[in-house]
């Protein structure tokens, strides 16, 4: 057994994982605490819900949006508000794109782009996101 305790960067749930023989990915073996937004998610569905949110966030930023801002990365966050500066600082250290993100009460992912873009570009990016996650990722 190689249990380890984890909390995703997308919410404050806490759970234990175990790396099982023959499994490529760690398996959730116990829910320690659920955050407010996930308090009503059954334990046996929590792993899938958290994976969806993590994947939706990471893929939206890294695969859909980031390629359209190559000239900005990684030092593009000069005008970010204070709360997003903390995210940007983490992003710089981890090599992730410098974008703000959060989830609303319905767990819709809200993304703020690293710089203002034209309505045409924004609509194009939103359409890319809508094609994969209709109504689940919103550009601010
Ligand atoms: Zn949670």
Boltz pocket constraint, residues with backbone or C-beta under 6 A from the ligand:
constraints:
  - pocket:
      binder: B
      contacts: [[A, 11], [A, 12], [A, 13], [A, 34], [A, 35], [A, 36], [A, 37], [A, 38]]
      max_distance: 6.0
